[in-house]
Amino acid sequence: EFGNSQQRPSVAASRNVSLDDREVDCPEFQSAQIQPAAGKTFWSTSIGPNDVRKLDIVRFKRSADEEWTTGEILSRAGKSSGKFSNWWNIKDVQSGHQKPENLEQFAVIEKITVEGNPMETEEIATYAVNIPFWRFHEKECVEAKRTELEKFDEFDVYDEVVDEGQKTIGSRWVLTEKFKDGKKCVKARLCVRGDLEDTQDIRTDSPTVRKGNINILLVVAATEGWTITTSDVTAAFLQSGQIERDIFVKPPCERRVPGMIWKLKKTVYGVKDASRGFYLNFSGKLLDFGCEKSLLDPAMFLYFKKGATRDDHTKRPLGMAVTHVDDVLHSGNKEFDERIMNPLKEAFKFGTEEETEFRYVGLNMKQMKKAIMVDQNHYVANLEEPKLDDLSNLKNCDVLNDDGQTEFRSAVAKMSTIAYTTRPDLCFEIKALSTKYGKATKSDLRTVKRKIVLLKAEDGSQMKYPNMSNVNDWVLVGFGDAGIKSMPDKMTSIGGMVVLLCNKVTGAAAVLSWRSKKLRRKVISSLAGECFAMIGVIGELVYTKAILAQIYGQRIKAIKTVVVTDCKNLDEAVHSSSLVEDRWLITDIAAIKEALENKEITEVRRVPSERMLANCLTKAGASGEELLTVLRTGRFEIPEGWLTKPRP
């Protein structure tokens, strides 16, 4: 279609597979409306369990006298080594059902290929996410592949070198079909087989911004009066830094030249450290242009006027940016745009850029005059209710089959995304449902469906991040609570926490973070559970205060930090010189007392249980209305006022 194309020699012998290739009739493909391109043929090749690869199309018989079944290899169902090495998740092409299978128990396995020699090595085979490979000859797909290869040229991704027997890895096409503004578009991505590379000594970590620090950026932007903007980098991994090792790649057939291979210059898609390569290059440029990387979140970058120091009591940011791979959320004044963002756009090729109202990492953001609103309403609206039609013959207590378990797990996972992003009042219930994975009953699935129906009928998932005004009036408040043996197994205890940034003068408040998590050890008393929950809150408060101190300087050290509990025994233990009876708790309570003495926290305050904002994170049936009210209105007043209560 374009470039040079030569037939590759078979490497079947090196994989120790049979060369028993033949044209086959695939009725399963026909019934699933999967058709080969005109003039092309399906082929099958006998293979063994160890020869299967992810995304392969195979047909198999569990016994010699059984009919053929055709399926797609989705992923491993166990570790690649050990007794589960030949277990794979397989999707039946005809029915669409998915289930784990042990390939060693199959009597016959054959790999299905299309178009030309079926033994052309799988390292350069063509696969797709949404667009099946037999459609790759279509005009839109050919053009998408051409565009992707032009990007490889534009960003100088590789050198063409003579093939002298170097160890090489293959390449694959991945094509997706998307609809934008009612128009269909096809996107192609050329990925190399990084899974075939020895990555034992290669660092692959690549930081993305912490959820709570996105909220901090929104608070700072609303307070400083900046415009929030999101930008994304085009073909991000092709714009990474220079690679520091030799990677030789077998080119795709569209660019294949006899006797020549590619030597990569950048960490392209598919390489294990591709994301890290881009992060290092992108963050390096931000630092070169004058940004300061956060000490506590390497995906957060700050810009200050020249000469500002960490000990400056009047320190004030001029701009901020946070990154999630190639998506950037940034906000700042005119100087920030001129000195940071404009040079950054010259160093990297950016795609879309949106201001004041947009979607970032699944969150809808809208800038108002004195606040920034965030929601997930689009995600909630698109939630699909689990289907119960096929379960009419089951009792409520009956365990679901494999398909039912998959549907249950999918529905709970989607609800979890909402709970931990915009609806903290759902966290505990979703966590309890997640303990039913693999053993969910019809009743459990009905429960999930009911929660989705109620969620879709409610007002939405709005969160408000207001102008917090004078920094000197700020107060950090952390609520900590525990649910003792509150999980369905009646053994596991849950700790929950909510952290707010408040203005004690204006009443403005922003919920920065929340968490619902299993306590780190078994507890037998409410005192022990509440103690562990408080320690978690203190840690989050100290971290948040340190982030704010890097943004606004040493004056942040002077703001109050209040820890709130509803446990009378814990409140008394923290403010008493007497030791508790549970010797295991003595050191934990001592740590809380030390935080008070060192002024890492200003006060530990007890409130009535009905005013504990973290209740809904730890117990079934606890109301989350007050927490949702704070989230949606951006206002909060602590019980008994902001003045520190004198203690005897």
HELIX and SHEET records of a PDB file:
HELIX    1   1 ALA A   12  ARG A   15  5                                   4    
HELIX    2   2 PRO A   27  SER A   31  1                                   5    
HELIX    3   3 PRO A   49  ASP A   51  5                                   3    
HELIX    4   4 LEU A  103  GLN A  105  5                                   3    
HELIX    5   5 GLU A  122  ILE A  124  5                                   3    
HELIX    6   6 PHE A  133  ARG A  135  5                                   3    
HELIX    7   7 LYS A  139  GLU A  154  1                                  16    
HELIX    8   8 GLY A  194  LEU A  196  5                                   3    
HELIX    9   9 LYS A  211  GLU A  224  1                                  14    
HELIX   10  10 ALA A  236  GLN A  239  5                                   4    
HELIX   11  11 CYS A  253  ARG A  255  5                                   3    
HELIX   12  12 ALA A  274  PHE A  289  1                                  16    
HELIX   13  13 LYS A  334  PHE A  336  1                                   3    
HELIX   14  14 ASP A  337  MET A  341  3                                   5    
HELIX   15  15 ASN A  342  ALA A  347  1                                   6    
HELIX   16  16 ASN A  377  ALA A  381  1                                   5    
HELIX   17  17 ASP A  389  LEU A  391  5                                   3    
HELIX   18  18 ASP A  402  ALA A  419  1                                  18    
HELIX   19  19 PRO A  424  LEU A  426  5                                   3    
HELIX   20  20 CYS A  427  SER A  434  1                                   8    
HELIX   21  21 LYS A  442  ALA A  457  1                                  16    
HELIX   22  22 VAL A  471  ASP A  473  5                                   3    
HELIX   23  23 SER A  526  TYR A  552  1                                  27    
HELIX   24  24 GLY A  553  ALA A  558  5                                   6    
HELIX   25  25 LYS A  568  VAL A  574  1                                   7    
HELIX   26  26 ARG A  583  GLU A  597  1                                  15    
HELIX   27  27 SER A  609  ARG A  611  5                                   3    
HELIX   28  28 ASN A  615  LEU A  617  5                                   3    
HELIX   29  29 GLU A  625  THR A  633  1                                   9    
SHEET    1   A 7 ASP A  21  GLU A  23  0                                        
SHEET    2   A 7 PHE A  42  SER A  46 -1                                        
SHEET    3   A 7 VAL A 108  VAL A 114 -1                                        
SHEET    4   A 7 ILE A  57  LYS A  61 -1                                        
SHEET    5   A 7 THR A  69  ARG A  76 -1                                        
SHEET    6   A 7 TRP A  87  ASP A  92 -1                                        
SHEET    7   A 7 GLN A  98  ASN A 102 -1                                        
SHEET    1   B 4 TYR A 158  VAL A 162  0                                        
SHEET    2   B 4 MET A 260  LEU A 264 -1                                        
SHEET    3   B 4 PHE A 248  VAL A 249 -1                                        
SHEET    4   B 4 THR A 168  ILE A 169  1                                        
SHEET    1   C 2 SER A 171  LYS A 180  0                                        
SHEET    2   C 2 LYS A 183  VAL A 192 -1                                        
SHEET    1   D 6 GLU A 292  LYS A 293  0                                        
SHEET    2   D 6 MET A 300  PHE A 304 -1                                        
SHEET    3   D 6 PRO A 317  HIS A 324 -1                                        
SHEET    4   D 6 ASP A 327  GLY A 332 -1                                        
SHEET    5   D 6 THR A 227  VAL A 233 -1                                        
SHEET    6   D 6 PHE A 350  GLU A 355 -1                                        
SHEET    1   E 4 GLU A 357  TYR A 360  0                                        
SHEET    2   E 4 LEU A 363  GLN A 367 -1                                        
SHEET    3   E 4 ALA A 371  ASP A 375 -1                                        
SHEET    4   E 4 MET A 463  PRO A 466 -1                                        
SHEET    1   F 5 ALA A 509  LYS A 518  0                                        
SHEET    2   F 5 ILE A 494  ASN A 503 -1                                        
SHEET    3   F 5 TRP A 474  GLY A 483 -1                                        
SHEET    4   F 5 LYS A 560  THR A 565  1                                        
SHEET    5   F 5 GLU A 603  ARG A 606  1                                        
END                                                                             
